[in-house]
Amino acid sequence: MLFNLISFFGGFFASSIVDTSLGEFSEWAVVGSSVLVATTEGFNACYFHYKTKSCVCKNSYAKILLDLLNFFKIGLIYGLIVDAF
């Protein structure tokens, strides 16, 4: 639970870094946003593909790593939504 919270807030912090740096270099905003969306969607595809497979779920370290990366992704998206308003 603690590592999930740390991962979530790490994603939130990363979102403020990404938002600030993309706001500073306005000509790279479209490219950066598209890379961020492609990365998130690619991770979603991998996460839900391996989450349904039983072979990865048996390995607890892989399951923990996937969950931590998912919480990081959720924090990243949440931080970008909060910065937008």
N, C-alpha and C positions, 0 to 999 in steps of 0.2 A: 504494500500500500504506500509506503514511504517513497519507494523508487518510482512508482507510478506518478505520484504527486510531483516529485522532482523532475521527472521527464515532461510532465505537462507544463510546469513553469519554465522549463528549459525551452520548450517549443514556443511559449508565450514570449520569452525573452528574444528568441531567434526571430520571431515575427516583427518585433519592434526594430531589430537590426536590419532586417530585409526591407521593411517599410521605409525606414530612414534613409538607407543607402539608395533604394530605388527612387525615392522622392528627390534626392540630391542630383542624381544623374537621370534627368527626365527622358533623355533619348534612349535609355536602356530599360525604361519601365515596361514596355510591351514585351520585350525579349525576356526580361526577368520574370514577369508574371506568367508568361507561357511556359517557361522552364519550371516554375514552381507548381503550376497546375499539372503539367505532365508528370512531374516527380510524384506528386500526391496521388494522382490517378494510377500511376504505375505501382506504387506501394499498395494502394487499395486492392488492385488486382492480385498482387502476390500474397497479401495478407489473407484475403478471403479464399484464395485458392488453397493455400497451405493450411489454413485454419480448418477446412473441411476434411483434409486428408488426415488419416489416423497415424501415419508414420511420423509426422513432425510433432504431433501432440504427445507422443510417447516420450520424446526428448524434452525434458523440462526446461533446459537452457534455451533451446530454440523457441519454445513457447513464451518464455519470459522475455526474450529479446524481441520477439514479434509484438508482444503486448507493450513493451516500453517504447518501441518505435511508433506504435499506434497512438499511445498517449502523447508522444512528442508531436505527431501529426495533428492530433486534435487541438493541442495547445497552439500550434502554429496557425491553424485555421481560425481558432477562436480569437487569437491576438490580432489577426488581420481584420476580422470583422469588427472588433472593438475599435481598432485604429481608424476604420472607415467612418465611424460615427463620431 
